[in-house]
Amino acid sequence: MFDRLHLRWQVVLCVAGLRAVALAGWVMLENARNAIRVEMTSAESAARAQVIAAVGTAMRDHPPGRVLDVLSEQLVEPRHVRLVLYDSRTGPLPVLSGSREAEVAPAPGWFAGLVMPPRRETRLSILDNGRDYGFVSLSTAPQDEISEIREDAVALFGTLGAALPASALVVMAVIGRGLRPLDTVNRGLAALQAGDLLTRIAGVRGADSVPIVGGFNALSQGLETSEMERAALARKIVELSDAERRAIAMELHDEFGPACSGRRSRRALSRAWPNDRAMAR
């Protein structure tokens, strides 16, 4: 079915396939950006709700000076969000780390720059009667998500990279098969040039090749017919020449034959006449 298409359409389909792969890569990156942005927004909203609830409970149950210490013992850092507890009196406080999935290799900077969403940070201050006891900071951390997407992209483009040589071979095979009839026509023209006017081309398929092959066969047939007509004309000319020579010979024989015979007779008589006179004496 594919070889029935015109060569231009075969090449167009191959180029369109390569461009479709490039477009698929761009769409994948765009979807990755959107997915990371949605994931970060969801994680930030959940973490903010968790922190607000924890801060409200701690301020209700403990004195303001103890709120950050209590939060340091209770808050668990969620996925895709980094928590920072800062006590204005003692400085940063530790935060419990949540359960982490298997560590993945960090994505290179160039890839992270392609899909990294804008960094967002939210600060919740701990205030009581105008006194600032510190703050809780929430900031998005999409590195894990980017690393996972990067692994998926590596697997996808690795597969595409492995398939690229096969695709190149397919394109070369398609173009070679499309140009193969031209080699056949070239050999046919060489045979015609060598004088083999019985040369015909058969068994060539392809929408582009059929008119070319038909034209070649018509040309070969026309040359063969012309050669046959030329040979017949040459034979006829030879036959006419022979007939004309025979006619001229017959005409010369009829016209000059009696005269030649009379001359021979007179010559014979003239030779015999002196002998007769000598005998009469």
C-alpha positions as CSV (number, residue, x, y, z in Angstrom):
1,M,0.0,0.0,0.0
2,F,2.8,2.4,0.9
3,D,4.6,1.8,-2.3
4,R,1.5,2.8,-4.3
5,L,1.9,6.4,-3.1
6,H,3.8,9.0,-5.1
7,L,7.4,9.4,-4.0
8,R,6.7,13.0,-2.8
9,W,4.0,11.7,-0.5
10,Q,6.3,8.9,0.8
11,V,8.9,11.5,1.7
12,V,6.3,13.9,3.1
13,L,4.9,11.1,5.4
14,C,8.4,10.3,6.6
15,V,9.2,14.0,7.4
16,A,5.8,14.4,8.9
17,G,6.5,11.5,11.2
18,L,9.8,13.0,12.4
19,R,8.0,16.4,13.0
20,A,5.3,14.5,14.9
21,V,7.9,13.1,17.2
22,A,9.4,16.5,17.8
23,L,5.9,17.9,18.5
24,A,5.2,15.0,20.8
25,G,8.3,16.0,22.8
26,W,7.2,19.6,23.0
27,V,3.7,18.5,24.1
28,M,5.2,16.2,26.7
29,L,7.3,19.1,28.2
30,E,4.2,21.4,28.2
31,N,2.2,18.7,30.0
32,A,5.0,18.2,32.4
33,R,5.0,22.0,33.3
34,N,1.2,21.9,33.8
35,A,1.4,18.7,35.9
36,I,4.2,20.1,38.1
37,R,2.3,23.4,38.5
38,V,-0.9,21.6,39.5
39,E,1.0,19.3,41.9
40,M,2.8,22.2,43.5
41,T,-0.4,24.2,44.0
42,S,-2.1,21.2,45.5
43,A,0.8,20.3,47.8
44,E,1.1,23.9,48.9
45,S,-2.6,24.3,49.7
46,A,-2.6,21.1,51.7
47,A,0.6,22.1,53.6
48,R,-0.8,25.6,54.3
49,A,-4.0,24.2,55.7
50,Q,-2.0,21.7,57.9
51,V,0.3,24.4,59.2
52,I,-2.6,26.9,59.9
53,A,-4.5,24.2,61.8
54,A,-1.3,23.2,63.8
55,V,-0.5,26.9,64.6
56,G,-4.1,27.5,65.8
57,T,-4.0,24.4,68.0
58,A,-0.6,25.3,69.4
59,M,-1.5,28.9,70.2
60,R,-4.7,27.8,71.9
61,D,-3.0,25.1,74.0
62,H,0.4,26.6,74.7
63,P,1.9,30.0,75.5
64,P,3.2,32.0,72.6
65,G,6.8,31.4,73.5
66,R,6.3,27.6,73.2
67,V,4.3,27.6,69.9
68,L,7.3,27.2,67.6
69,D,8.9,24.5,69.8
70,V,5.6,22.5,69.8
71,L,5.3,23.0,66.0
72,S,8.9,21.7,65.6
73,E,7.8,18.5,67.4
74,Q,4.5,18.1,65.6
75,L,4.8,19.3,62.0
76,V,5.9,16.8,59.4
77,E,7.3,18.2,56.2
78,P,5.0,17.1,53.4
79,R,6.1,16.0,49.9
80,H,6.9,18.8,47.5
81,V,6.9,21.4,50.3
82,R,9.8,22.6,52.5
83,L,9.0,23.9,55.9
84,V,11.2,26.3,57.8
85,L,10.5,27.2,61.5
86,Y,12.3,30.3,62.7
87,D,12.3,31.4,66.3
88,S,13.2,35.0,66.6
89,R,15.0,34.3,69.9
90,T,17.0,31.1,69.1
91,G,17.0,30.9,65.3
92,P,16.0,28.0,63.0
93,L,14.3,25.0,64.5
94,P,14.4,21.4,63.2
95,V,11.4,20.0,61.3
96,L,10.4,16.4,61.1
97,S,10.9,14.9,57.6
98,G,8.1,12.9,56.2
99,S,8.4,9.5,54.5
100,R,10.3,9.8,51.3
101,E,10.0,7.7,48.2
102,A,13.1,6.1,46.8
103,E,15.7,8.7,46.0
104,V,16.1,9.6,42.3
105,A,19.0,11.2,40.6
106,P,18.5,15.0,40.5
107,A,17.6,16.4,37.1
108,P,20.2,18.5,35.3
109,G,19.9,22.2,35.4
110,W,19.0,22.6,31.8
111,F,16.1,20.1,32.1
112,A,14.9,21.6,35.4
113,G,14.9,25.0,33.7
114,L,12.5,23.7,31.0
115,V,9.8,22.6,33.4
116,M,10.5,24.5,36.7
117,P,7.4,26.5,37.8
118,P,7.9,29.8,39.6
119,R,9.0,29.3,43.2
120,R,6.3,30.3,45.7
121,E,6.8,30.9,49.4
122,T,4.2,31.6,52.2
123,R,5.1,32.9,55.7
124,L,2.9,32.6,58.7
125,S,4.1,34.9,61.5
126,I,3.6,33.9,65.2
127,L,2.4,37.1,66.8
128,D,0.9,37.8,70.2
129,N,0.1,41.3,71.6
130,G,2.3,42.9,68.9
131,R,5.3,40.7,69.7
132,D,6.8,38.7,66.9
133,Y,7.9,35.2,68.1
134,G,9.0,34.0,64.7
135,F,7.4,32.5,61.6
136,V,6.7,29.3,59.7
137,S,7.8,29.4,56.0
138,L,6.3,27.1,53.3
139,S,8.0,27.0,49.9
140,T,7.4,24.7,47.0
141,A,10.1,22.1,46.2
142,P,9.4,20.5,42.8
143,Q,12.8,18.9,42.5
144,D,11.5,15.4,43.3
145,E,8.7,15.7,40.8
146,I,11.0,17.1,38.1
147,S,13.4,14.2,38.7
148,E,10.6,11.7,38.2
149,I,9.5,13.4,35.0
150,R,13.1,13.5,33.9
151,E,13.4,9.8,34.3
152,D,10.2,9.3,32.3
153,A,11.5,11.6,29.6
154,V,14.9,9.8,29.5
155,A,13.1,6.5,29.1
156,L,10.9,7.9,26.4
157,F,13.6,9.6,24.4
158,G,15.9,6.7,25.0
159,T,13.3,4.5,23.2
160,L,13.0,7.1,20.5
161,G,16.8,7.3,20.2
162,A,16.9,3.6,19.8
163,A,14.2,3.7,17.2
164,L,15.9,6.6,15.3
165,P,18.4,4.4,13.4
166,A,15.5,2.1,12.5
167,S,13.5,5.1,11.3
168,A,16.5,6.4,9.2
169,L,16.9,2.9,7.7
170,V,13.2,2.9,6.8
171,V,13.5,6.4,5.2
172,M,16.5,5.2,3.2
173,A,14.7,2.1,2.2
174,V,11.6,4.0,1.1
175,I,13.7,6.5,-0.9
176,G,15.8,3.7,-2.4
177,R,12.8,1.8,-3.4
178,G,11.2,4.9,-4.9
179,L,14.4,5.5,-7.0
180,R,14.9,1.9,-7.9
181,P,12.7,2.2,-11.0
182,L,14.9,5.0,-12.3
183,D,17.9,2.6,-12.2
184,T,15.8,0.1,-14.2
185,V,14.9,2.8,-16.7
186,N,18.5,3.8,-17.0
187,R,19.6,0.2,-17.8
188,G,16.8,0.0,-20.3
189,L,18.0,3.2,-22.0
190,A,21.5,1.8,-22.1
191,A,20.2,-1.4,-23.8
192,L,18.3,0.8,-26.4
193,Q,21.5,2.8,-27.0
194,A,23.3,-0.5,-27.6
195,G,20.8,-1.4,-30.3
196,D,18.6,-3.8,-28.4
197,L,15.2,-2.5,-29.5
198,L,13.3,-5.4,-28.0
199,T,14.0,-4.1,-24.5
200,R,10.9,-3.8,-22.3
201,I,10.5,-2.9,-18.6
202,A,8.0,-4.9,-16.6
203,G,7.3,-5.6,-12.9
204,V,7.9,-2.0,-11.7
205,R,5.4,-0.7,-9.2
206,G,4.7,2.8,-7.9
207,A,2.4,5.6,-8.8
208,D,5.4,7.7,-10.0
209,S,7.0,4.9,-12.0
210,V,4.0,3.6,-14.0
211,P,3.9,6.6,-16.4
212,I,7.7,6.6,-16.8
213,V,7.7,2.8,-17.5
214,G,4.8,3.2,-19.9
215,G,6.6,6.0,-21.8
216,F,9.8,3.9,-22.0
217,N,7.9,0.9,-23.3
218,A,6.1,3.1,-25.8
219,L,9.4,4.6,-26.9
220,S,11.0,1.2,-27.3
221,Q,8.0,-0.1,-29.3
222,G,8.1,3.0,-31.5
223,L,11.8,2.5,-32.1
224,E,11.3,-1.1,-32.9
225,T,8.5,-0.3,-35.3
226,S,10.5,2.4,-37.0
227,E,13.5,0.1,-37.4
228,M,11.3,-2.6,-38.9
229,E,9.8,0.0,-41.3
230,R,13.3,1.2,-42.2
231,A,14.5,-2.3,-42.9
232,A,11.4,-3.0,-45.0
233,L,12.0,0.2,-46.9
234,A,15.6,-0.6,-47.4
235,R,14.7,-4.0,-48.8
236,K,12.1,-2.4,-51.1
237,I,14.6,0.1,-52.4
238,V,17.1,-2.8,-53.1
239,E,14.3,-4.7,-54.8
240,L,13.3,-1.7,-56.9
241,S,16.9,-1.0,-57.8
242,D,17.4,-4.7,-58.9
243,A,14.2,-4.5,-60.9
244,E,15.2,-1.3,-62.5
245,R,18.6,-2.7,-63.5
246,R,16.9,-5.7,-65.0
247,A,14.5,-3.5,-66.9
248,I,17.3,-1.4,-68.2
249,A,19.3,-4.5,-69.2
250,M,16.3,-5.9,-71.1
251,E,15.7,-2.6,-72.8
252,L,19.3,-2.4,-73.8
253,H,19.2,-6.0,-75.0
254,D,16.1,-5.4,-77.1
255,E,17.4,-2.2,-78.6
256,F,21.0,-2.9,-79.2
257,G,20.8,-6.7,-79.7
258,P,19.7,-6.7,-83.4
259,A,22.1,-3.9,-84.2
260,C,25.0,-5.8,-82.7
261,S,23.9,-9.0,-84.5
262,G,23.7,-7.1,-87.9
263,R,27.2,-5.6,-87.4
264,R,28.5,-9.1,-86.6
265,S,26.8,-10.4,-89.7
266,R,28.2,-7.6,-91.9
267,R,31.7,-8.1,-90.5
268,A,31.4,-11.8,-91.2
269,L,30.3,-11.1,-94.8
270,S,33.0,-8.6,-95.3
271,R,35.5,-11.1,-94.3
272,A,34.0,-13.8,-96.5
273,W,33.6,-11.6,-99.6
274,P,37.3,-11.4,-100.6
275,N,37.7,-15.1,-100.3
276,D,34.7,-15.6,-102.7
277,R,36.2,-13.2,-105.3
278,A,39.5,-15.0,-105.1
279,M,37.9,-18.3,-105.8
280,A,35.9,-16.9,-108.7
281,R,39.2,-15.9,-110.4
